[in-house]
């Protein structure tokens, strides 16, 4: 429900958005597809636009496409600005302002060499990190390690996510509904998994 509220969706997904009698914006998407209603809501909210009448639902998403999506999803965010990365020349013109905004808002920061890699496909770890940043759910490695130690039997773990990986805190934050409480000096005083 929090995801739907973030995007301004007040109703469950399983039907078309209010006021939308039918959804046929894309030639390659039909009512029988499992993602049909999700896509209708995303389209209605202005999150996705498609490509020359198609959505290309089974294609991977590039980093510049995701930058546009996350900026559109961010409450109050509007694309602005221009080049923000060393490889800005490789960014599609339509995506420049979205990428600049994603960087300015610290949603997507690029690689250690100052590149954004706009035409590369975004990984699941990068997606989880960006979404956590959008939702304000980025906790430090120390915080997530403490949560993991105290609540190990209740936390979701993945055999292909090493605790040494740069994305470990983001994956843990994204896949475990948790609460960390800090005192006035920032020290964590309570760590718990929230059972749903």
C-alpha positions as CSV (number, residue, x, y, z in Angstrom):
1,X,0.0,0.0,0.0
2,X,2.9,2.4,0.7
3,X,4.0,2.1,-2.9
4,X,0.6,3.0,-4.2
5,X,0.3,6.0,-1.8
6,X,3.8,7.2,-2.9
7,X,2.6,7.3,-6.4
8,X,-0.8,8.8,-5.6
9,X,-2.7,5.6,-6.2
10,X,-5.5,5.3,-3.7
11,X,-7.1,2.1,-5.1
12,X,-5.8,-1.4,-5.5
13,X,-4.5,-2.7,-8.7
14,X,-6.7,-5.3,-10.4
15,X,-8.8,-2.9,-12.3
16,X,-8.2,0.1,-14.5
17,X,-7.6,3.5,-12.8
18,X,-10.7,5.6,-12.0
19,X,-12.0,7.4,-15.1
20,X,-10.2,5.0,-17.5
21,X,-12.8,3.0,-19.4
22,X,-10.3,1.1,-21.4
23,X,-6.5,0.9,-21.9
24,X,-5.1,0.4,-25.3
25,X,-2.2,2.9,-25.4
26,X,0.3,0.4,-26.7
27,X,-0.1,-2.0,-29.7
28,X,2.0,-4.7,-28.0
29,X,0.0,-4.8,-24.7
30,X,-3.3,-6.6,-24.4
31,X,-5.8,-7.1,-21.6
32,X,-4.8,-10.7,-21.0
33,X,-1.2,-9.9,-20.0
34,X,-0.4,-10.2,-16.3
35,X,1.0,-6.7,-16.1
36,X,-1.9,-5.0,-17.9
37,X,-3.4,-3.3,-14.9
38,X,-0.1,-2.3,-13.4
39,X,0.9,-0.7,-16.7
40,X,-2.4,1.1,-17.0
41,X,-1.9,2.7,-13.6
42,X,1.7,3.6,-14.4
43,X,0.6,5.1,-17.7
44,X,-2.2,7.0,-16.1
45,X,0.2,8.4,-13.5
46,X,2.6,9.6,-16.3
47,X,5.4,7.2,-15.2
48,X,5.7,5.5,-18.6
49,X,5.3,6.7,-22.2
50,X,6.3,3.9,-24.5
51,X,8.0,4.0,-27.9
52,X,6.2,4.9,-31.1
53,X,2.9,3.2,-30.0
54,X,4.6,0.2,-28.3
55,X,5.7,-0.5,-24.8
56,X,8.2,-3.3,-25.5
57,X,7.2,-5.1,-22.2
58,X,9.8,-7.8,-22.4
59,X,12.8,-5.6,-23.1
60,X,15.3,-4.8,-20.3
61,X,15.4,-1.2,-19.2
62,X,18.3,1.1,-19.7
63,X,19.8,3.3,-16.9
64,X,18.5,6.4,-18.7
65,X,15.0,5.0,-19.0
66,X,15.0,4.2,-15.3
67,X,16.3,7.6,-14.5
68,X,13.2,9.0,-16.3
69,X,10.9,6.6,-14.5
70,X,12.3,7.4,-11.0
71,X,12.2,11.1,-11.5
72,X,8.6,10.9,-12.7
73,X,7.7,8.8,-9.6
74,X,9.4,11.1,-7.1
75,X,6.8,13.4,-5.5
76,X,7.4,16.9,-6.5
77,X,10.4,16.1,-8.8
78,X,10.6,17.7,-12.2
79,X,13.4,17.1,-14.7
80,X,15.8,20.0,-15.0
81,X,19.4,20.8,-16.0
82,X,21.8,19.2,-18.4
83,X,25.1,17.3,-18.3
84,X,25.9,15.8,-15.0
85,X,28.4,13.0,-15.9
86,X,31.6,12.5,-17.8
87,X,29.8,10.4,-20.4
88,X,27.0,12.9,-20.8
89,X,27.6,12.9,-24.5
90,X,26.2,9.3,-24.6
91,X,22.9,10.3,-23.0
92,X,19.9,10.5,-25.3
93,X,18.7,14.1,-25.6
94,X,15.3,13.3,-24.2
95,X,16.9,11.8,-21.1
96,X,19.4,14.6,-20.2
97,X,17.2,16.5,-17.8
98,X,16.0,13.3,-16.1
99,X,19.5,12.1,-15.5
100,X,20.6,15.5,-14.2
101,X,17.7,15.5,-11.8
102,X,18.3,11.9,-10.7
103,X,21.9,12.8,-9.9
104,X,21.1,16.1,-8.2
105,X,18.5,14.4,-6.0
106,X,21.0,11.7,-5.2
107,X,18.8,9.0,-6.6
108,X,21.4,7.6,-9.1
109,X,25.0,8.6,-8.5
110,X,26.9,6.9,-11.4
111,X,30.1,4.9,-11.1
112,X,33.4,5.7,-9.4
113,X,34.8,7.0,-12.7
114,X,32.1,9.7,-13.0
115,X,30.1,7.9,-15.7
116,X,26.4,7.3,-15.8
117,X,26.5,4.5,-18.5
118,X,23.1,5.6,-19.9
119,X,22.7,2.9,-22.5
120,X,23.6,0.0,-20.2
121,X,20.9,-2.0,-18.6
122,X,20.2,-1.3,-14.9
123,X,20.8,-4.1,-12.5
124,X,18.4,-5.3,-9.8
125,X,20.9,-4.1,-7.2
126,X,21.1,-0.6,-8.8
127,X,17.3,-0.5,-9.0
128,X,16.8,-1.4,-5.3
129,X,19.4,1.2,-4.3
130,X,17.7,4.0,-6.4
131,X,14.2,3.0,-5.1
132,X,15.4,3.0,-1.5
133,X,16.9,6.4,-2.0
134,X,13.6,7.7,-3.4
135,X,11.7,6.3,-0.4
136,X,14.3,7.5,2.1
137,X,15.1,3.9,3.1
138,X,18.9,3.9,2.8
139,X,20.5,2.7,6.0
140,X,24.2,2.3,6.6
141,X,25.9,-1.0,6.3
142,X,26.4,-0.9,10.1
143,X,22.7,-0.3,10.7
144,X,21.7,-3.2,8.4
145,X,24.4,-5.5,9.9
146,X,23.0,-4.7,13.4
147,X,19.4,-5.4,12.2
148,X,20.6,-8.7,10.6
149,X,22.4,-9.9,13.7
150,X,19.5,-9.2,16.0
151,X,16.8,-10.5,13.7
152,X,18.6,-13.1,11.6
153,X,15.9,-15.7,11.8
154,X,13.2,-13.3,10.6
155,X,15.1,-11.5,7.8
156,X,14.9,-12.5,4.2
157,X,18.3,-13.5,2.9
158,X,19.4,-14.4,-0.6
159,X,22.2,-16.8,-1.4
160,X,23.5,-14.6,-4.2
161,X,23.7,-11.4,-2.0
162,X,26.9,-11.4,-0.1
163,X,27.2,-9.3,3.1
164,X,30.4,-7.9,1.5
165,X,28.6,-6.6,-1.6
166,X,28.2,-2.9,-2.0
167,X,24.5,-3.4,-2.5
168,X,23.9,-5.6,0.6
169,X,22.3,-2.7,2.7
170,X,20.0,-1.7,-0.2
171,X,18.8,-5.2,-0.8
172,X,18.2,-5.8,2.9
173,X,16.3,-2.5,3.2
174,X,14.3,-3.2,0.1
175,X,13.2,-6.7,0.9
176,X,12.8,-6.6,4.7
177,X,10.1,-4.4,6.2
178,X,12.1,-3.0,9.1
179,X,12.3,-0.2,11.7
180,X,15.4,1.4,13.1
181,X,15.1,3.9,16.0
182,X,17.9,6.2,16.9
183,X,18.6,8.4,19.9
184,X,19.3,12.1,19.6
185,X,23.0,11.4,18.8
186,X,22.1,9.0,16.0
187,X,22.9,5.8,17.8
188,X,20.6,2.9,17.0
189,X,18.6,2.0,20.1
190,X,16.0,-0.4,18.5
191,X,16.3,-2.7,15.6
192,X,13.3,-4.8,14.5
193,X,11.7,-6.5,11.6
194,X,8.1,-5.6,11.1
195,X,5.9,-8.6,10.5
196,X,3.1,-8.1,8.0
